[in-house]
Amino acid sequence: MPEDHIDIEIIAFREEFAIDFARLNYEWIAKAYSIEDHDRDLLDHPIEKIIDLGGEIFFALAGELIVGTVALIPLDGKTLELAKMAVSPECRGRGIGEKLMEACIVHAGTQGRRSIILESNTKQVAAVRLYRKFGFKEIRLDPNSYFERANIRMELVVS
């Protein structure tokens, strides 16, 4: 995608794009960390582990190409977990993460959720900056986290 400007449409989960959800996330996770069991669980089974539980997966569509994705996983009746946000390396820095984040926040609000939490790693400087830009605040780490790589936990109060 050589163009500086890309027209992006944010769409909700479609089964034909599940492979892109896995592809985009496996790509960045494998490059920065090692793939953990919980990664495989979510990425290889998004319908059972996210959609069927009342969650959502959004995709950033550029023409016919998926260039970004993010998941919202219900933790309880009031809280969603933002997980597996990824943007194609060649498309980063073009506002795609912001559009995905906006879709997540709108979705959480329409679902009557109180907050969105996430776990990340401070090595992901651009991601942490994006979360802070949208008002996420650092909270105590979850001692029962699925991820060894998580060293920051954040929350956004939606309503």
N, C-alpha and C positions, 0 to 999 in steps of 0.2 A: 504494500500500500504506500506508494511514494508520495501521494498527495498530502499537503499539509492539512487540508480540510477534508473531513470525512463526514458524510451524512449518516447518522446513527439512529436506528430505531431500537428502542428497548421493548422486548417482547417477553411474555411469560413463558413458562415451560412448555415445550413441545417435545414429544418423545424422540423425534428424529434428530434433535440436537443434543441428546444425552451424551453422545460420543464426543461432542465438542466440549461439554462440561468437563468430562474426564481428561481429554487431550490438553486443554489449556491449563488445567490445574496440575496434572502430572508433569507437564513441561517445566513450570516454574518451581514446583516443590523439589523435583529431582535435581534441578540446577543449584538450588540454595541449601537444601537439607537432604535428609534421606526420607524416603516414603515410609510412613508409619501405617500400622494396621488400620487405624481409624480413617486415614486418608483413603485407603483401598475400599473400606466398607462403604463410605459415602460416595466415592467416585464411580465405583463399579455397580452400585445399586441405588441410584438416585431416586427412583420411583418409590421403592420400598422404604428407604431410609429418610427421605425428605418429603416427597409429594404426598404419599399415602398417609403420612402423619399430620397433614395439614400445612406443610411448608410450601415454599415456592422457590423456583430457580428462575432468575432473569437472565436474558441474553442480550448482548449488544450486537445488533445485526447491521453490517455495512454491505449494502447490496444483497448478495446471497451468501455472504461470508460471516460466520460468527467470530467476532474479534474480542469479546469479553463475556464474563459471566459472574454470577454471585448467587449464593443460596441463603435462604432464611429458613431456619430450622426451629420449630416450636419447642421450647423447653418446658413451658407450662402455659396456663391460660392467659398470662400477662406478659410473658417474655419470649422474644425470638432471639436466636443466635444468628449473627451474620457470619457466614463461613464461605470458604472456597471462592474468594474474589480473585479473578485473574483477568488480565488483559494481554493480548498478543504483544510480544516485545516490539514489533514494528509499528504498533499503534499506540504505544504509551505516550503520555504527555499531551494527549489531544482531548482531554475532558471526558473520556469514556468512563473512568472510575467514578467521576462526579455524577454522571447520568445514571449509572447503576445504583449508586448510593441514594440518589433522589427517589428512584423507583422503590427501593427498600423502605425508606422512611414513609413514603405515601402508603405503601402496602401495609406497613405496621399500623399506621393510623386508621386505615379503613377496616382493619381487622380488630380494632379496639384494644390493641396491645399497649402496655404501659412503657416497655423499654426494649431496647435492642442491646445485646451484649456481644462481645467478640473477644477472641484470644488471638494474639499475634506474637511477633518477635520484633524487637527494636532494630534488628538488622534491616527490616523492611521500612526504611526511612520514608519513602514516598507514601506507602500505605498508612503509616502512623500519622503522617502529616495530613492526609486526606481525612482520616477519622477525626482528628482534632478540629479540622476546618468545619466539619459538620456538627461539632459540639460534643463529641464523645469525650468522656472524662475517665481517667485512670481509676480503677478500683482494685481491690485486693485480688491476688491470684487465686484461682480455684485449686486447692490441694488435690482434687480428684480429676484434674484435667486429663483428657485423653492424649494430649500432645506433649512430648518431651521438649519440643522446641519452643513452646509458649513461655515467654518471659514478661508479657504485658497483657492485662485484661482491661477492657474498657466498656463503658456503658453510655448509652444515649437514652435519656428519658424522653419518651415520645408524647405522652399525655399526662 
